[in-house]
Structures are given as structure tokens and as C-alpha cells.
Amino acid sequence: MLTGKQRAYLRSLANPIDTILIVGKSGIGDDLIKQADDALTARELIKGRVLETSPVSAREAADQIAGLVRAESVQVIGSRFVLYRRNEKDPKIVLPKQGKK
């Protein structure tokens, strides 16, 4: 589970990256899940977009894809969303430490 600080940090990293995942009128299929999984393994942080023709909203798409690829939904704004999954073998992103509870 991400803290607010970690989420904010990931949002700042996601700002300049290109949208690589697009959910279209066919919705969320196996190909899209594989694409998301591969991209998360390679990059850890990906940005997606839901087209107007899509049967799911950006929030639904982010939650559904995140659940299927064991990722975290970092942010959903309008038709765009950001997903994060730590690469255990070769981490590229170092998150800020969690504060004391």
C-alpha cells in the first residue's frame, strides 16, 4: 500500500512520461493486460488513457487492470490513469520511506 507521500512522488514522476496503454472500444482484453504487465515489469510506472468509445471509465479501467497485474493505481484524472508496480528483481524507482505510524 502506498502512502500519500509516495503517491505524490510517483505522480511527479508520471507527469513527463508518455501514455503507452490505451483502452478502446473493445475494453480490457488479454492483449491489453499482457501489454500492461510487460510495461510495468520494464518501467514500473506507466500511464494509460481510456478513449470515449470505451465501455469502462478511467477509474474502472485503472482498478481492473491494477488488480489483474498486481499493481497499484496511483492516480486517475479525467480519462488518464497511472499505475505502479515495483520490479522486485531490478527496481528502478526508489520510493520515499514510509513515515512512522
C-alpha positions in Angstrom: 0.0 0.0 0.0 1.3 3.4 -1.0 1.5 6.4 1.4 0.4 9.8 0.4 4.0 11.0 0.1 4.9 8.0 -2.1 1.8 8.6 -4.3 2.7 12.2 -4.7 6.3 11.3 -5.7 5.0 8.8 -8.3 2.6 11.4 -9.7 5.5 13.8 -10.2 7.5 11.0 -12.0 4.5 10.2 -14.2 4.0 13.7 -15.4 6.5 13.7 -18.2 6.1 10.1 -19.3 4.2 9.2 -22.5 0.8 7.4 -22.4 1.5 3.8 -23.5 -1.6 2.0 -22.6 -4.9 2.8 -24.4 -8.2 1.3 -23.5 -10.5 1.5 -26.5 -14.0 0.3 -27.5 -13.0 -3.4 -27.0 -12.4 -2.7 -23.3 -9.9 -4.6 -21.3 -8.8 -7.8 -23.0 -5.9 -10.3 -22.6 -3.7 -8.4 -25.0 -4.1 -5.1 -23.0 -3.4 -7.0 -19.7 -0.2 -8.5 -21.2 0.9 -5.2 -22.6 0.4 -3.6 -19.1 2.2 -6.4 -17.4 5.2 -6.3 -19.7 5.4 -2.5 -19.5 5.2 -2.5 -15.7 8.0 -5.1 -15.5 10.2 -2.9 -17.7 9.3 0.6 -16.4 7.5 0.1 -13.0 5.4 3.2 -13.8 3.0 3.5 -16.7 0.4 6.0 -17.9 -2.8 4.9 -19.6 -5.8 6.5 -21.3 -9.4 5.5 -21.8 -11.0 6.5 -25.1 -14.5 7.9 -25.1 -15.6 4.8 -27.0 -14.5 2.5 -24.2 -17.2 0.6 -22.2 -15.3 1.4 -18.9 -14.5 4.6 -17.1 -10.9 5.6 -16.4 -11.3 4.7 -12.7 -12.8 1.3 -13.5 -10.1 0.6 -16.1 -7.3 1.6 -13.6 -8.7 -0.5 -10.8 -9.4 -3.5 -13.0 -6.0 -3.5 -14.8 -4.2 -2.9 -11.4 -6.0 -5.9 -9.9 -5.1 -8.2 -12.8 -1.4 -7.3 -12.9 -0.9 -6.9 -9.2 -0.2 -3.2 -9.5 -1.3 0.0 -7.6 -3.5 2.6 -9.1 -1.5 5.9 -8.4 -3.8 8.4 -10.0 -6.9 8.9 -12.1 -7.6 12.2 -13.7 -10.2 12.6 -16.4 -9.6 9.9 -19.0 -6.0 9.2 -17.9 -4.6 6.9 -15.2 -1.2 6.0 -13.7 -0.2 2.5 -12.5 2.8 1.4 -10.5 4.3 -1.9 -9.7 7.7 -2.4 -8.1 10.1 -4.6 -10.0 11.4 -6.9 -7.3 14.4 -8.1 -9.4 15.6 -4.8 -10.7 13.9 -1.8 -9.1 14.2 1.4 -11.0 12.2 3.8 -8.8 13.2 4.4 -5.2 10.2 5.5 -3.2 10.4 7.9 -0.2 10.4 6.0 3.1 7.2 5.4 4.9 6.8 7.6 8.0 6.2 6.4 11.5 2.7 5.5 12.3 
